[in-house]
């Protein structure tokens, strides 16, 4: 009986220690998510302005530009998958990977080859464990993305998009990431970046009219300069949304883990007290039985 009590004491001590870790991680995520949400809000004016400019150029000109022209046949597509570097964020990375798997399966069913580009160690581990090939991986700082990383990703995928199919190029680019909606809602999202699909922000009124532009120099040169910056802004916006979603998911997961640890401590405490009472009862019974035996 004494050994059983020691086991419960050890479980209570270890669970209490884990609860402290969960609480610390919850507080860290809570303190960082405010900054992440502020970065998302700060990036929206530029993203909105460049989206309006690209929309105007693409809609007001009839130029045949490779970034805006739909190919007659798409034979190979690129998929950029954005996950977390670390775990302890609930089903955050698993949901993104599930969405990516669905997209890859859909592209394969349409007869398209797929080149995969990964962001985050969780995606890398997922593909490595299944011995599946990927073209490029970026790790580090998924919860605090840098614009230089977005520029590098944009440069790589644009170079592959400009490369001929016979030389390993792609004709379509998709991004899979998690859109931050609120502290309790984060939605895995698929966006096709190229050929260009201009997507305005959700708060933009549907009736808003685009301004008329006069292009100087030629429209092709404007698109050459504008579209790469547009892709960079879209990639960076997706990374910021994913970072805010990751921190929100981690904060929620750590709070749930802390609450579960508290319930386990209560359960083990009750079991320990029950074992102690049983031990005391047994000792009293033995004393009374011994006294009766002596008296008789």
C-alpha positions as CSV (number, residue, x, y, z in Angstrom):
1,X,0.0,0.0,0.0
2,X,2.9,2.4,0.8
3,X,4.4,1.7,-2.7
4,X,1.0,2.7,-4.3
5,X,1.0,6.0,-2.4
6,X,4.6,6.8,-3.5
7,X,3.5,6.1,-7.1
8,X,0.6,8.6,-6.8
9,X,2.9,11.2,-5.2
10,X,5.4,10.9,-8.1
11,X,2.6,11.3,-10.6
12,X,1.3,14.4,-8.8
13,X,4.8,15.9,-8.8
14,X,5.5,15.2,-12.5
15,X,2.0,16.4,-13.6
16,X,2.5,19.6,-11.5
17,X,5.8,20.2,-13.2
18,X,4.2,19.7,-16.6
19,X,1.4,22.1,-15.7
20,X,3.9,24.8,-15.0
21,X,5.5,24.3,-18.4
22,X,2.1,24.4,-20.1
23,X,1.2,27.6,-18.2
24,X,4.5,29.3,-19.2
25,X,4.0,28.4,-22.9
26,X,0.4,29.6,-22.8
27,X,1.6,33.0,-21.3
28,X,4.3,33.3,-23.9
29,X,1.9,32.6,-26.8
30,X,-0.6,35.0,-25.3
31,X,2.0,37.8,-25.1
32,X,3.3,37.2,-28.6
33,X,-0.1,36.9,-30.4
34,X,-0.8,40.6,-29.9
35,X,2.3,41.5,-31.8
36,X,1.5,39.0,-34.5
37,X,-2.0,40.4,-35.0
38,X,-0.6,43.9,-35.1
39,X,1.8,42.8,-37.9
40,X,-1.1,41.3,-39.8
41,X,-3.1,44.6,-39.5
42,X,0.0,46.7,-40.4
43,X,0.6,44.7,-43.6
44,X,-3.0,45.1,-44.9
45,X,-2.8,48.7,-46.3
46,X,0.2,47.9,-48.5
47,X,-1.3,44.6,-49.6
48,X,-4.6,46.3,-50.4
49,X,-2.9,49.1,-52.3
50,X,-0.7,46.8,-54.5
51,X,-3.7,44.5,-55.1
52,X,-5.7,47.4,-56.4
53,X,-2.8,48.5,-58.6
54,X,-2.4,45.0,-60.0
55,X,-6.1,44.6,-60.5
56,X,-6.2,47.8,-62.5
57,X,-3.3,46.9,-64.7
58,X,-4.6,43.4,-65.3
59,X,-8.2,44.5,-66.0
60,X,-7.6,47.6,-68.0
61,X,-5.0,46.2,-70.4
62,X,-5.2,43.4,-72.9
63,X,-1.5,42.6,-72.8
64,X,-0.5,39.0,-73.1
65,X,1.7,38.6,-70.1
66,X,2.9,35.2,-68.8
67,X,1.9,36.0,-65.2
68,X,-1.7,36.9,-66.1
69,X,-2.4,34.6,-69.1
70,X,-4.0,31.2,-68.5
71,X,-2.0,28.4,-70.2
72,X,-3.9,26.2,-72.6
73,X,-2.7,23.1,-70.6
74,X,-1.3,22.9,-67.1
75,X,1.1,20.0,-66.9
76,X,3.0,20.8,-63.7
77,X,1.9,22.8,-60.6
78,X,3.8,24.1,-57.6
79,X,2.4,23.8,-54.1
80,X,3.8,26.0,-51.2
81,X,2.8,24.4,-47.8
82,X,3.2,26.6,-44.7
83,X,3.3,24.8,-41.3
84,X,4.9,25.4,-37.9
85,X,8.5,24.8,-36.8
86,X,7.4,23.5,-33.4
87,X,4.6,21.3,-32.1
88,X,2.4,21.8,-29.0
89,X,-0.1,23.8,-31.2
90,X,-2.9,21.3,-31.3
91,X,-4.0,20.3,-34.8
92,X,-2.6,23.4,-36.5
93,X,0.1,21.8,-38.7
94,X,-2.0,18.6,-39.2
95,X,-4.9,20.7,-40.6
96,X,-2.6,22.5,-43.1
97,X,-1.0,19.2,-44.2
98,X,-4.5,17.6,-44.6
99,X,-5.5,20.5,-46.8
100,X,-2.3,20.2,-48.8
101,X,-2.8,16.5,-49.3
102,X,-6.3,17.2,-50.7
103,X,-5.0,19.8,-53.1
104,X,-2.1,17.5,-54.3
105,X,-4.6,14.6,-54.8
106,X,-6.9,16.9,-56.8
107,X,-4.0,18.1,-59.0
108,X,-2.9,14.5,-59.6
109,X,-6.5,13.6,-60.6
110,X,-6.3,16.4,-63.2
111,X,-3.2,14.9,-64.7
112,X,-0.8,17.5,-63.3
113,X,2.6,16.8,-61.8
114,X,3.3,18.5,-58.5
115,X,6.4,20.2,-57.1
116,X,6.3,20.9,-53.4
117,X,7.9,23.7,-51.5
118,X,7.8,23.5,-47.7
119,X,7.8,26.2,-45.0
120,X,8.3,24.9,-41.4
121,X,9.9,21.8,-39.9
122,X,6.6,20.0,-39.3
123,X,6.0,19.9,-43.1
124,X,9.6,18.7,-43.6
125,X,9.3,16.0,-41.0
126,X,5.9,14.9,-42.5
127,X,7.4,14.5,-46.0
128,X,10.7,13.0,-44.8
129,X,8.9,10.4,-42.7
130,X,6.9,9.2,-45.8
131,X,10.0,9.4,-48.1
132,X,8.3,11.9,-50.4
133,X,10.3,14.3,-52.4
134,X,10.1,18.1,-52.1
135,X,11.9,20.8,-54.1
136,X,12.9,23.3,-51.4
137,X,12.3,23.9,-47.7
138,X,12.5,27.0,-45.4
139,X,12.7,26.5,-41.7
140,X,13.0,28.8,-38.7
141,X,10.9,31.7,-37.5
142,X,7.4,30.5,-38.6
143,X,5.9,32.2,-35.6
144,X,7.8,35.5,-36.4
145,X,8.3,35.6,-40.2
146,X,10.7,37.9,-41.9
147,X,10.1,39.7,-45.2
148,X,13.5,38.5,-46.5
149,X,12.2,34.9,-46.3
150,X,9.1,35.9,-48.3
151,X,11.3,37.5,-50.9
152,X,13.4,34.3,-51.2
153,X,10.3,32.1,-51.5
154,X,8.9,34.5,-54.1
155,X,12.1,34.5,-56.1
156,X,12.4,30.7,-56.2
157,X,8.8,30.1,-57.3
158,X,8.9,32.9,-59.9
159,X,12.1,31.5,-61.4
160,X,10.5,28.1,-61.6
161,X,7.4,29.7,-63.1
162,X,9.5,31.4,-65.8
163,X,11.3,28.1,-66.6
164,X,10.1,26.0,-69.5
165,X,8.2,22.8,-68.6
166,X,10.9,20.6,-70.3
167,X,13.5,22.1,-68.0
168,X,11.5,21.4,-64.8
169,X,9.4,24.6,-64.7
170,X,5.9,24.9,-63.4
171,X,2.8,26.5,-65.0
172,X,0.7,27.0,-61.9
173,X,1.5,28.0,-58.2
174,X,-0.7,27.4,-55.2
175,X,-0.2,28.3,-51.5
176,X,-1.6,26.4,-48.6
177,X,-1.7,28.3,-45.3
178,X,-3.9,29.0,-42.3
179,X,-6.0,32.2,-42.4
180,X,-6.4,33.9,-39.0
181,X,-10.0,34.9,-38.4
182,X,-10.2,35.1,-34.6
183,X,-8.6,33.7,-31.5
184,X,-10.9,30.7,-31.7
185,X,-11.1,30.3,-35.5
186,X,-8.3,29.6,-37.9
187,X,-9.1,28.3,-41.3
188,X,-6.7,26.3,-43.6
189,X,-6.8,28.0,-47.0
190,X,-5.7,27.3,-50.5
191,X,-4.9,30.2,-52.8
192,X,-3.7,30.1,-56.4
193,X,-1.1,32.8,-56.9
194,X,-0.2,32.2,-60.6
195,X,-1.5,32.6,-63.2
196,X,-2.7,35.7,-61.5
197,X,-5.9,35.6,-59.5
198,X,-6.3,39.0,-57.9
199,X,-8.0,38.6,-54.5
200,X,-9.0,41.7,-52.6
201,X,-9.2,41.9,-48.8
202,X,-12.4,40.8,-47.2
203,X,-13.2,44.3,-45.9
204,X,-13.1,45.8,-49.4
205,X,-16.6,46.8,-50.6
206,X,-17.7,44.9,-53.6
207,X,-19.0,48.0,-55.3
208,X,-15.7,49.9,-55.0
209,X,-14.4,51.1,-58.4
210,X,-10.8,50.8,-59.5
211,X,-9.1,54.0,-60.5
212,X,-8.1,54.6,-64.1
213,X,-4.3,54.4,-64.7
214,X,-2.1,55.7,-67.5
215,X,0.9,53.4,-67.9
216,X,4.4,54.8,-68.3
217,X,6.4,53.0,-69.6
218,X,4.6,50.3,-71.4
219,X,2.1,47.9,-69.7
220,X,4.5,44.9,-70.0
221,X,7.2,46.8,-68.2
222,X,4.8,47.8,-65.5
223,X,3.7,44.2,-65.0
224,X,7.3,43.0,-65.0
225,X,8.0,45.4,-62.1
226,X,4.7,45.2,-60.2
227,X,3.8,41.5,-60.2
228,X,6.9,40.2,-58.4
229,X,6.3,42.7,-55.6
230,X,2.6,41.6,-55.6
231,X,3.6,38.0,-55.2
232,X,6.1,38.9,-52.4
233,X,3.3,40.8,-50.6
234,X,0.9,37.8,-50.9
235,X,3.5,35.3,-49.7
236,X,4.4,37.6,-46.7
237,X,0.8,38.2,-45.9
238,X,0.2,34.4,-45.9
239,X,3.2,33.9,-43.6
240,X,1.9,36.6,-41.2
241,X,-1.6,35.0,-41.1
242,X,0.0,31.6,-40.5
243,X,2.1,33.0,-37.7
244,X,-0.9,34.5,-35.9
245,X,-2.8,31.3,-36.4
246,X,0.0,29.2,-35.0
247,X,0.3,31.3,-31.8
248,X,-3.5,31.3,-31.3
249,X,-3.6,27.5,-31.8
250,X,-0.6,27.1,-29.3
251,X,-2.2,29.3,-26.7
252,X,-5.5,27.4,-26.9
253,X,-3.7,24.0,-26.9
254,X,-1.6,24.9,-23.9
255,X,-4.6,26.2,-22.0
256,X,-6.4,22.9,-22.6
257,X,-3.3,21.0,-21.6
258,X,-3.0,23.0,-18.4
259,X,-6.7,22.4,-17.6
260,X,-6.3,18.6,-18.2
261,X,-3.2,18.6,-16.0
262,X,-5.2,20.2,-13.2
263,X,-7.9,17.5,-13.5
264,X,-5.3,14.8,-13.4
265,X,-3.7,16.3,-10.3
266,X,-7.2,16.3,-8.6
267,X,-7.7,12.7,-9.7
268,X,-4.3,11.5,-8.4
269,X,-4.8,13.4,-5.2
270,X,-8.1,11.6,-4.5
271,X,-6.6,8.2,-5.3
272,X,-3.7,8.9,-3.0
273,X,-6.0,9.9,-0.2
274,X,-8.1,6.8,-0.8
275,X,-5.0,4.7,-0.6
276,X,-3.8,6.4,2.6
277,X,-7.2,5.9,4.2
278,X,-7.2,2.2,3.2
279,X,-3.7,1.8,4.7
280,X,-4.7,3.5,8.0
281,X,-7.9,1.4,8.2
282,X,-5.9,-1.8,7.6
283,X,-3.4,-0.8,10.3
284,X,-6.2,-0.1,12.8
285,X,-7.9,-3.4,12.0
286,X,-4.6,-5.2,12.6
287,X,-4.1,-3.4,16.0
288,X,-7.6,-4.2,17.1
289,X,-7.3,-7.9,16.0
290,X,-4.0,-8.1,17.9
291,X,-5.5,-6.6,21.0
292,X,-8.4,-9.0,20.9
293,X,-6.0,-11.9,20.4
294,X,-4.0,-10.9,23.5
295,X,-7.2,-10.4,25.6
296,X,-8.5,-13.8,24.7
